[in-house]
């Protein structure tokens, strides 16, 4: 199977920044921000579930309301 060239994310973002109009770039910025936050949230919950951080630390990183909502994803074995 022939391996295709894959562009780096930096190349793709650079292209977007060069070719999008200002209002379109704002839409991309909002989407990226949401994606980064979802990744951050997943990492914090993963660390909490693995006992790498405390509940207090997780709540401080995510905010109590967000933590309470996403902690329902965890198995009930975590205190």
GIMOUR-V970096 format. One line per field, one symbol per residue. ss: DSSP state (~ for helix, > for strand, _ for the rest). phi: phi as a letter, one per 30 degrees, with the letter a starting at -180 (. if undefined). burial: b if it has 9 or more other ideal C-beta (glycine too) atoms within 8 Angstrom, else e. Layout:
ss->???
phi->???
burial->???
This chain:
ss->________~~~~~~~~~~~__~~~~~~~~~~~~~~~~~~~~~~~~~~~~_____~~~~~~~~_~~~~~~~~~~______
phi->.ddddcdddddddddeddcddedddddddddddddddddeddddddddddidbdeddddddcjddddeddddddddddd
burial->eeeeeeeeeeebeeebeeebeeeebeebeeeeeeeeeeebbeebbebbbeeeeeeebbbeebeeebbeebbeebeeeee
